[in-house]
């Protein structure tokens, strides 16, 4: 029984070592696919859309269009990450898409359209 226990423990140790080695080789690929700046910007833009809806600066239709643009950026980001590395060209494209969406958010929030019944619809008091 001692021989069997030693064999099992040896196999477990070998498996743990193999998994650790595999994790080390996978780490650089995962680091190359990391996009914290893009993720943070996406979160900020989604918050801007939510704030625009809450304040009445964005109509439901405008918000829906902006959210679809955000979803396109998310899909493009996932596609760029699919091979484990986000290249410089892919990052540039994602930033360009975010710039474009950010401009649309700003434009839609500051146009004359407001959601009926919202604080923005009543105008300034005074």
C-alpha positions as CSV (number, residue, x, y, z in Angstrom):
1,X,0.0,0.0,0.0
2,X,2.9,2.4,0.6
3,X,4.1,1.9,-2.9
4,X,0.6,2.8,-4.3
5,X,0.4,5.9,-2.1
6,X,3.8,7.0,-3.2
7,X,2.8,6.5,-6.9
8,X,-0.4,8.5,-6.5
9,X,1.4,11.3,-4.7
10,X,4.1,11.3,-7.4
11,X,1.4,11.5,-10.1
12,X,-0.3,14.4,-8.3
13,X,3.0,16.3,-7.9
14,X,3.8,15.8,-11.6
15,X,0.3,17.1,-12.5
16,X,0.7,20.2,-10.4
17,X,4.1,20.9,-11.9
18,X,2.7,20.5,-15.4
19,X,-0.2,22.8,-14.7
20,X,2.1,25.4,-13.2
21,X,4.3,25.3,-16.3
22,X,1.3,25.6,-18.6
23,X,0.0,28.6,-16.6
24,X,3.3,30.4,-17.0
25,X,3.3,30.0,-20.8
26,X,-0.4,31.2,-21.0
27,X,0.3,34.3,-18.9
28,X,2.0,36.3,-21.6
29,X,-0.8,35.7,-24.1
30,X,-3.4,36.8,-21.5
31,X,-1.3,39.9,-20.7
32,X,-1.2,40.7,-24.5
33,X,-5.0,40.5,-24.6
34,X,-5.5,42.8,-21.6
35,X,-7.3,46.0,-22.4
36,X,-7.9,47.8,-19.1
37,X,-7.9,51.3,-20.7
38,X,-10.4,50.3,-23.3
39,X,-12.6,48.6,-20.7
40,X,-12.5,51.7,-18.4
41,X,-13.4,54.0,-21.3
42,X,-16.3,51.7,-22.2
43,X,-17.6,51.9,-18.6
44,X,-17.3,55.7,-18.6
45,X,-19.2,56.0,-21.9
46,X,-21.9,53.7,-20.7
47,X,-22.2,55.8,-17.6
48,X,-22.5,58.9,-19.7
49,X,-25.3,57.3,-21.6
50,X,-27.1,56.3,-18.4
51,X,-26.7,59.8,-17.0
52,X,-28.0,61.3,-20.2
53,X,-31.1,59.1,-20.0
54,X,-31.6,59.9,-16.3
55,X,-31.3,63.7,-16.8
56,X,-33.5,63.6,-19.9
57,X,-30.8,64.8,-22.2
58,X,-31.1,61.6,-24.2
59,X,-34.3,60.2,-25.6
60,X,-34.9,56.5,-25.5
61,X,-34.2,56.3,-29.2
62,X,-30.9,58.2,-28.9
63,X,-29.8,56.0,-26.0
64,X,-30.7,52.8,-27.9
65,X,-28.5,53.9,-30.8
66,X,-25.6,54.9,-28.6
67,X,-25.9,51.5,-26.7
68,X,-25.8,49.7,-30.1
69,X,-22.6,51.6,-30.9
70,X,-21.1,50.6,-27.5
71,X,-22.1,46.9,-28.3
72,X,-20.2,47.2,-31.6
73,X,-17.1,48.3,-29.8
74,X,-17.5,45.4,-27.3
75,X,-17.8,42.9,-30.1
76,X,-14.8,44.4,-31.9
77,X,-12.8,44.1,-28.6
78,X,-13.8,40.5,-28.1
79,X,-12.8,39.7,-31.7
80,X,-9.5,41.4,-31.1
81,X,-8.9,39.3,-28.0
82,X,-9.9,36.1,-29.6
83,X,-6.4,35.0,-30.6
84,X,-4.9,35.9,-27.2
85,X,-3.2,39.1,-28.3
86,X,-4.5,42.6,-29.1
87,X,-2.2,44.1,-31.6
88,X,-1.2,47.8,-31.9
89,X,-3.4,48.1,-35.0
90,X,-6.4,46.5,-33.2
91,X,-6.0,48.8,-30.2
92,X,-5.8,51.8,-32.6
93,X,-9.1,50.7,-34.3
94,X,-10.8,50.2,-30.9
95,X,-9.7,53.7,-29.7
96,X,-10.9,55.2,-33.0
97,X,-14.3,53.4,-32.5
98,X,-14.5,54.8,-29.0
99,X,-13.6,58.3,-30.1
100,X,-16.4,58.1,-32.7
101,X,-18.9,56.8,-30.1
102,X,-17.8,59.5,-27.6
103,X,-18.4,62.2,-30.1
104,X,-21.9,60.8,-30.8
105,X,-22.7,60.7,-27.1
106,X,-21.7,64.3,-26.7
107,X,-23.6,65.4,-29.7
108,X,-26.8,63.6,-28.7
109,X,-26.6,64.8,-25.1
110,X,-26.3,68.5,-26.2
111,X,-28.8,68.6,-29.1
112,X,-32.2,70.2,-28.6
113,X,-34.0,66.9,-28.1
114,X,-35.1,66.0,-24.6
115,X,-37.2,63.2,-23.2
116,X,-40.7,64.5,-22.4
117,X,-41.4,64.8,-18.7
118,X,-37.8,64.9,-17.8
119,X,-36.0,67.7,-15.8
120,X,-34.3,68.8,-19.0
121,X,-37.7,69.2,-20.7
122,X,-38.9,71.8,-18.2
123,X,-35.9,74.0,-18.8
124,X,-34.2,76.3,-16.4
125,X,-36.2,77.8,-13.6
126,X,-36.0,81.4,-13.1
